[in-house]
Amino acid sequence: MTSPQERASSREGKDSDPAKFDSETLAGEVMTLRRDLWLFRTVYLPVLLRSASPELLERWQATAHQLATALRREGQEPLNPLTPEPVLELLQGGQPEGSLRVMPPADSFVPVGDRHCWHLYPYSGQGAAEREEQVRFVLRWGGAGDERAAAPWLELRQVLPAVQDFFVSLTPASDKKLGGYTAVLPILAELDPAFAVQALDRGRLLAVVESDPGLPPSERWRRCRVLESRFYAGCLCHGLALVLEALANNHFAKIAPLLRLPEVHADAFWAGLMPRILLATLYQKAVLLQEWTLKISPSDEKGATEAHRDDRLP
């Protein structure tokens, strides 16, 4: 799969009109979204809503299933219309009350070849251009690369190991490390999801501190107390919510390892926003794909290959 920074660097000269994408391309995107909705419904929601009533969990799962059946398959009409009401009721009802962007921004993706690089951030409220500015901030924060580079995603990819090493080297209680969980780690996650899992694993962080021979016992004790605190768990939960938002774009399947971390439920506010953030992102993709598919001419649709048929998906 083409990485986000490579797709961003290929923006110039690409046709950004989805109506001119062929049906095979859109069929592939629809198939991927149907897979992501299946993961959301059957794997992620039972974890994210583990404290919810069975009735509420079923309602969330039913809404995700309705989104999947509203996506038009090749040569077929959708089984259900794509209506916003069920999604809006879940996003706006209950606790916590959070402001989420429901409709996608104008610059919601970057086309590269036969793929889309999505840039949908319903909680952060960013589009592709604003996300690039966040990448420039990460380059400045990490003191590596050129923040003025024409292709900031590509620039970050080239200096990624240096930025990751700097992130890891920061002491747990430093303001820069705590701020990095929310302002930096989501960007790094888009390039290296596995690094985000390690960075948010509090057990791993404790093991590193406890095994560091260079730390005096008093400092080792202090850092462990910080990592074991409820406050730190809440900071990790906040960062985790924004990492989920980032991965929901182009690495939805890579979310699974993060949901094994106990910090998923460490803060009621952020834990409550996680399923809403994912649902809003999936809904925005569904809205765009439905609009684009309707613009494909019948002759284009007949030319789609069997390889992208998704009839076997749940």
Rosetta blueprint (number, residue, H / E / L):
1 M L
2 T L
3 S L
4 P H
5 Q H
6 E H
7 R H
8 A H
9 S H
10 S L
11 R L
12 E L
13 G L
14 K L
15 D L
16 S L
17 D L
18 P H
19 A H
20 K H
21 F L
22 D L
23 S H
24 E H
25 T H
26 L H
27 A H
28 G H
29 E H
30 V H
31 M H
32 T H
33 L H
34 R H
35 R H
36 D H
37 L H
38 W H
39 L H
40 F H
41 R H
42 T H
43 V H
44 Y H
45 L H
46 P H
47 V H
48 L H
49 L L
50 R L
51 S L
52 A L
53 S L
54 P H
55 E H
56 L H
57 L H
58 E H
59 R H
60 W H
61 Q H
62 A H
63 T H
64 A H
65 H H
66 Q H
67 L H
68 A H
69 T H
70 A H
71 L L
72 R L
73 R L
74 E L
75 G L
76 Q L
77 E L
78 P L
79 L L
80 N L
81 P L
82 L L
83 T L
84 P L
85 E H
86 P H
87 V H
88 L H
89 E H
90 L H
91 L H
92 Q H
93 G L
94 G L
95 Q L
96 P L
97 E L
98 G L
99 S L
100 L L
101 R L
102 V L
103 M L
104 P L
105 P L
106 A L
107 D L
108 S L
109 F E
110 V E
111 P E
112 V E
113 G L
114 D L
115 R E
116 H E
117 C E
118 W E
119 H L
120 L L
121 Y E
122 P L
123 Y L
124 S L
125 G L
126 Q E
127 G L
128 A H
129 A H
130 E H
131 R H
132 E H
133 E H
134 Q H
135 V H
136 R H
137 F H
138 V H
139 L H
140 R H
141 W H
142 G H
143 G L
144 A L
145 G L
146 D L
147 E L
148 R L
149 A L
150 A L
151 A L
152 P H
153 W H
154 L H
155 E H
156 L H
157 R H
158 Q H
159 V L
160 L H
161 P H
162 A H
163 V H
164 Q H
165 D H
166 F H
167 F H
168 V H
169 S H
170 L L
171 T L
172 P L
173 A L
174 S L
175 D H
176 K H
177 K H
178 L H
179 G H
180 G H
181 Y H
182 T H
183 A H
184 V L
185 L H
186 P H
187 I H
188 L H
189 A H
190 E H
191 L H
192 D L
193 P H
194 A H
195 F H
196 A H
197 V H
198 Q H
199 A H
200 L L
201 D L
202 R H
203 G H
204 R H
205 L H
206 L H
207 A H
208 V H
209 V H
210 E H
211 S L
212 D L
213 P L
214 G L
215 L L
216 P L
217 P H
218 S H
219 E H
220 R H
221 W H
222 R H
223 R H
224 C H
225 R H
226 V H
227 L H
228 E H
229 S L
230 R H
231 F H
232 Y H
233 A H
234 G H
235 C H
236 L H
237 C H
238 H H
239 G H
240 L H
241 A H
242 L H
243 V H
244 L H
245 E H
246 A H
247 L H
248 A H
249 N H
250 N H
251 H L
252 F H
253 A H
254 K H
255 I H
256 A H
257 P H
258 L H
259 L H
260 R H
261 L L
262 P H
263 E H
264 V H
265 H H
266 A L
267 D L
268 A H
269 F H
270 W H
271 A H
272 G H
273 L H
274 M H
275 P H
276 R H
277 I H
278 L H
279 L H
280 A H
281 T H
282 L H
283 Y H
284 Q H
285 K H
286 A H
287 V H
288 L H
289 L H
290 Q H
291 E H
292 W H
293 T H
294 L H
295 K H
296 I L
297 S L
298 P H
299 S H
300 D H
301 E H
302 K H
303 G L
304 A L
305 T L
306 E H
307 A H
308 H H
309 R L
310 D L
311 D L
312 R L
313 L L
314 P L
